[in-house]
């Protein structure tokens, strides 16, 4: 009888390394549940204000969704019921100046481009304060749903910072030029109901229904074609993708603001609970300009040997 062939040894398949779904972050919570990726800023003590580490972790977590094609959408939110995000943490931003500005600005732009570049819809689930950079975070998302207690606004003019990481580009397109300038120049705030009326967000719901309604949106998206969603998101982004040069320009403008006397005054005033005194900078600039104009009258703008004696 012919000898029996030996049964081939079982192939050893190496275990896949742990994904970011099981990784513990320091500033955020990340979970993939029922084909939805949940990214939660977990800094409720500072109203979910973000710092450099927060931005790095959000970029990492959101990019990791590309590793699982079964994920239908992502939800970005803030821990607790007081704030989606109050924006950048002033204790982080007070350390910025023209020399190191790109360390912060590149992270902000990197998170914006990560959200825009994902092939899945990203939903901002807004509860409570959604201000400054926190509001820009919501602007980067594809859809925004907010509870009735949500307040959305741009505070840069009040604290000495420029909202040039999306606000100056997106808000005029969403709610119109006039209202956008009012929102930015006057630091106007919108309650969630009015924000829905002017188109700043998609929907306002009762606070108790926020999670339920967000899950309903996720279920709707799960029932739609992933390929179609990917292609249509890319197409929807086409026109505003051409604004990338404006984003880069805005980052350089912001770099000149970080570390300025006015930025320090605005942030220090906010942290100490007092009104900022920006008027002193206007008067300082007036004195300097007056001195310059007097120099013109005295011909100080020509070589000393050529100046006419009085």
Helices and strands as residue ranges (DSSP letters): G 20-22, E 28-33, E 36-41, G 44-46, H 52-64, G 65-67, E 73-78, E 83-85, H 90-93, H 101-117, E 121-126, E 129-131, H 133-140, E 143-147, E 151-153, H 156-159, H 167-175, H 177-185, E 189-191, H 192-198, E 203-205, G 207-209, H 210-222, H 226-236, H 238-241, H 244-257, H 261-272, H 279-297, G 304-306
